[in-house]
Amino acid sequence: MKNNRFVFMAVAIVCFCSCGNTQSKSGEEQQQVADSLVEAERAAFRSLDLDEYNLMGHVKECTMKSYDKVGKECDDFRNLAFTKEGLIEIDEAPYRGKLSFEYGESGKFLGGKDLTTEGMRVILKRDRDGRIQSIQRKAATGAESDTQYEFKYSYDKEGRLKGIECVYWEASEDIAFTYNKGNAFVATEKSSFSDYEVDAVTTKTYTYTELDLYGNWLTREVAAVEEKSVTEMGEETATTTQKNLPVVIEKREIQYW
């Protein structure tokens, strides 16, 4: 009788442990399914603003820094932040300030400002398709300012950013983009800059070397050629030079919602 009771208790313990493991495994599988759904939703997320900034998936923040070939950090950088709806919220870059955008219901633009310079407001306009048409930085008082500027955006038939027309206080710049076949990565970027004494054309060629799980690039090499014409004050002729600029490595850190 004692032996039978011992066998019954042992079987009961095994059954209890087995049921507990089954429940635990089921919970783990459910969590894995939930995580997979979140990942799939995050990867499939798209917005016009993210497209414009060459980003895919449900991106929350993107920080880009530049380095020379030996790893020394350069002055160039870009900090971006997006709302959960995929609208641009922060855009920071050298000489452009730290632009902040505020939205209301249904993504309506309410206003913006430059967080680095007091008294500067930011105006964002969109086209009928909802793409960014222009971004303007100007004094809140409406007075002329030597730090004001306006960027006007154009798009190709695939909806990709084709060009940016930049109008500064005493200078202008036109930037044109081409894309690699088969993906949305920028292949070349050609900048034509002009002010009262300098005309410069810089052509950058991008090579992508590292991507993340969502298909966004994390590292790329930038090879650039510059042709510059400089007219000194009072001179009638300009001095023109053409040279290959040092190769730059650009790296991005991306956080997702």
Stockholm file with secondary structure:
# STOCKHOLM 1.0

chainA/1-257         MKNNRFVFMAVAIVCFCSCGNTQSKSGEEQQQVADSLVEAERAAFRSLDLDEYNLMGHVKECTMKSYDKVGKECDDFRNLAFTKEGLIEIDEAPYRGKLSFEYGESGKFLGGKDLTTEGMRVILKRDRDGRIQSIQRKAATGAESDTQYEFKYSYDKEGRLKGIECVYWEASEDIAFTYNKGNAFVATEKSSFSDYEVDAVTTKTYTYTELDLYGNWLTREVAAVEEKSVTEMGEETATTTQKNLPVVIEKREIQYW
#=GR chainA/1-257 SS CHHHHHHHHHHHHHHHHHHHHHHHHHHHHHHHHHHHHHHHHHHHCCCHHHHHTTCCSSEEEEEEEEECTTSCEEEEEEEEEECTTSCEEEEEETTTEEEEEEECGGGCEEEEEETTSTTEEEEEEECTTSCEEEEEEEETTCCCCTTCEEEEEEECTTSCEEEEEEECSSEEEEEEEEECTTSSCEEEEEEEEEESSEEEEEEEEEEEEEECTTSCEEEEEEEEEEEEEECCTTCSSCEEEEEEEEEEEEEEEEEEC
#=GC SS_cons         CHHHHHHHHHHHHHHHHHHHHHHHHHHHHHHHHHHHHHHHHHHHCCCHHHHHTTCCSSEEEEEEEEECTTSCEEEEEEEEEECTTSCEEEEEETTTEEEEEEECGGGCEEEEEETTSTTEEEEEEECTTSCEEEEEEEETTCCCCTTCEEEEEEECTTSCEEEEEEECSSEEEEEEEEECTTSSCEEEEEEEEEESSEEEEEEEEEEEEEECTTSCEEEEEEEEEEEEEECCTTCSSCEEEEEEEEEEEEEEEEEEC
//
